Amino acid sequence: MSHEDGQAGSDRRGGTLTAGGAQAARGSHAAGGSQAGGGSQSDLVTSGGTTSIADGVVAKIASMAANGVGGVHSMGTSNPIGAVKDRLPGVGGNRGVSVQVGERQAAVDIDLVVEYGVSIPELANAVRANVINEVEHMCGLEVVEVNISVDDIHVPGDDDDDGRSGEPRVR
């Protein structure tokens, strides 16, 4: 997922929830950062010096922005392998969010568990818009894509113990 060249990556509209087309939908703002040789002006790269923002900072902002959208039950995946991956050292403390940050651009991947009954395409669009807005506002980075993967759906009353509240399965 190399995005420092300003390319948003492949357009994956065939039924998956990704940012394909997000760059075009954002108009000239997205195109400004894709000039060859870094022709666009950035608040992070100035004549007075450069400001670098750690991946973890962008991931935390993206995580908080995604969690702030109604209909998001949790971040990350509900499957055991994904949960282990989210807890690995070096992966970061922002479960369900991974980012790639360049000098002027960022790309974000988010794994979500959504509430039952919520329109997934509408939720994905709201999460994407909120993440782009917050990262661009707080970091001054152009967000070239926000890929969203819905890994599970939370049904009220469906808990890890299947509603048995500690009762043994057999007697």
N, C-alpha and C positions, 0 to 999 in steps of 0.2 A: 504494500500500500504506500507507494512513493507519491507524495503529493506536493513536494516543494516546487515542482515544475509548473504548478497551477492547473494540472489536469485533474478532474474530479474522479477519474476512474471509470470503470464500465457502468453502463446504464443497465441496471437489473430490474426492469419493471415487470417481468413475467411472473407476477403473483407474489414476489417477495417484497418485503418492506425495506427499501433502501433509499438512499438519497439520490438515486439516479434522477437527473433532471433538476435537482435542487440548485445547481449552479446556474442553469439557464433561467430558472424561475426567479433568481435573485438579481437578474439583469446585469447592468454595467458594473455594479460593485464587485461582483465575482470576477468579471473579466479584467478589472484593473490590476489585480495581482498576478496575472498570467503573462505580463509582458516579458519578453526575453531580456535577460540581463538584470532583472529586478528593477524595472523602470518605475514601479509604483512607489509612492512615498508611504512610509510606515512610521507610526509613533514609536516603534521599538528600535528602529535603526535610524539614527539621526546623526547630524554632523558632530554633536556633542558626545556621542558614544552609542553603545547598543545595550538593550535590555533583553535578557533571556529569561524565559519563563519555563520552569520545570514541567515535565509531562504530568507529574502528580498534581500540580496546581490546576492545570487545565482539566484533568480527570475529575478532580474534586468539584470544580465549578460545574462541569457537565453533569455529574452525578446529582448535585443539588438541584440543578435546573430541571432535570428529568423527573426527579422525585417530587418536584413542586407541581407537576401536572396531575390533575384529578383523573383517576382511573388507573394510575400506576400503583400496583400493589407492592412490588419490591423490585430491586435491581438484582441482576445476576440470573442464574439459572436454578431451577429446582432439582435438576438431576444431580446425582452424587458426584459424578466426574467433574462437572462444571463447578460445583461447590468446592471441591478439593483444589481445582485450578485457581479459583478466586482467592484461596487462602495461601497460595505458595509465596515464599519470600521472594521479593523482587518484583512481584506482579503489582504490588501496590495495595493500598487500603480502600480502594474505590471499587467495591464489588460490582461486577457487571459493566464496567466502563474501561475501555482501553483507548489510548490516544496516540497520535503521532504528531509531534510538534516540530515545525521548522522555524526559520527566522521570521517569517511573515504569515505562515499558514498553519492550520491545524486540521486534522481529520479525526473523527470520533466514531467509535463503535460502541453500541449500547445493547446489553441484553436485558430484557424486561420480563416480568411476570405481571400480567394485567388482570384487572377485576373483571369478573364475569358480567356480561351485558354491555360492555363498553365497545363502541365501534373501533376496531383495531386500526383501520386506515386513518380515521380522524384522530385517534390518540397518537399514532405515530407522527402525523403531521404536526400536532400540537407540541409533542416532545421535541421534534426536530427544530421547530421554530424557536422554542424556548431555549434550547441548548445553543443554537446559533446566536441568538440575541445576547445571551449572558456571556458567552465566551468572547464574542466580538467586542461587547461593551467593556468587560472587565480586563481583557488581555490585549485588545487591539490587534488580535490575529484574525485573518480572514479564515472562516471555516469553509473548507472546500467540500466536505461531505459529512453527513451524520448517518451512519448505517445502523438500522434498528432491527434487532432480532427478538421476536416474541417467542420465548421459550416455554411459557406455561400460562395457564389462566387460573386465577384464584376464584374458587367457588365458596361463598360464605358457608360456614359450617364444616368445610373440608379442612381439617387440621391434620398434622402429622400423625396423630394417634387415631385418625378416622372417627372422631367423635366418641370414642369409648372412655375417655378420661381416666385412663389407668386401669380399667377393668381387664382382667386376664382373658385371653381368647378361649382358653380351655379350662375346665374345672376337673 
